[in-house]
């Protein structure tokens, strides 16, 4: 990683918070119809449209787990694919699979030592818990709910393609609100006290994750544009402030014209230009701000690692060594004490 400050990262994940925050600033854009919902309804929140603009609008929201879960699953799939965790299900008194690898069964029994367990955390009843070192918060749509969703009917026809059988119309018709394509969700992903390897593991997951929300085979595609990486000694601006500030700026430039979708490249450009001012307001020490060409070079390097079996395996292995070292130092000890 030529551009990233290697020395800035801790050599080991510390047992106590050490104030090393690496932020991945993204603009998430829906690529197909999507569902971010609870109990069949899209999640929304009512709020000021901007910081300067104070008219109220309703925005779509994506809760934090709906962002982090798909990213975790992408990484876990790679850990299994390249032989670092077992694909076996959790079974009683069995911690290692027939393949000799630790069994890590998501939300059933976590192995407490793989990069996923250590970076994203886990909770396993009395067996302990590990706080997530990847912090995400609810993301809000740039544009209002009214122009960012569409209601349509999902048909489940009979085999002959009709909706009737024996003269009766099927009740298998559901009306469902969907988030439309090209809706933009600005979102900051914060990692705390991770080693460089574990940070790259998380970044690779963000770059590779392509499906979010409740899914069918044709819905839920999303593109994550990483627009800045910031190394700092504290937390930075929230998703909401980021979204509202972007809204002010794009509105002033005449780039928000409902019901038309907003051009993602305009959003990315505006985001890059407002970040320095937002960071100034945060009052934290910025050790490195990577944007523009330097960022593109860094992301290209990560993509190149991720596109080659050997280099990807090496990265996963290095991340695994780091997570295992943390397990040895802080988790194995604690469970022995009991
Ligand atoms: Zn695990």
Boltz pocket constraint, residues with backbone or C-beta under 6 A from the ligand:
constraints:
  - pocket:
      binder: B
      contacts: [[A, 104], [A, 110], [A, 111], [A, 112], [A, 113], [A, 114], [A, 115], [A, 116], [A, 117]]
      max_distance: 6.0
